[in-house]
Amino acid sequence: GGGLFFDRRYFMTALGKIGKPEVAYYKNKKKIYFVRNLYLPKNATDKYKSIYYRYWDEVEEHLAKLEAAGKISKIFCESIYMTGEESMRVLSSMNVRLEQIVKQKIDAGGKFLPLESREIFGIYIDWYNCLAVVRIPRVYETIHKFLDETIKERFEHIKSVLKENIADGEAALLVMRDEDRGFLEAPDDIELFFATPPAYDDLLQFIRDRDSGKEAWRA
């Protein structure tokens, strides 16, 4: 939810409440519709599954409303550095519900493009996995330093991909984990719209309950 906040770089609105003057203003601008990626863990509880499916249904509805300001012509998703059938296979293994939405946008004329660098993303995943098994603080700090450097490289690459592939008047869909949003720096000439469906608030409450021991992810 949320009201309206606008500065030179960001535009966030309660989706579906964009008036005609705003639509006209953003028609010729470069736009990114940012969607937080939400995964379905194996053995997820029924409560989590219900939030997950409702979340993606609402994302679909909100994107349709948001497209009043510009139809999605480019699609980018975290972890995707490949093209063609291989990219759809990877997307399907990651998130079937997201794959359905991406296919709809492709059928409507959108192009699904690689967001990541194969090499940088591979290094990022390796450092990230190393960090998960380290126990010694000194080793943890050393690996974290390498991970931070790779994160910087990763998001510099992502910024350049967005800059090179979104033309004046075009709208792109960008799907990424919420944890990574803080590293994302959109090019200065691109307006960033955040899709935040009501189910996302339920997800945050679910996480708070999980962390307090009232709820669990898995059955």
Summary of the structure (lengths in Angstrom):
residues: 219
radius of gyration: 18.2
end to end distance: 29.5
largest distance: 57.3
contacts: 616
relative contact order: 0.22
helix: 55%
strand: 16%
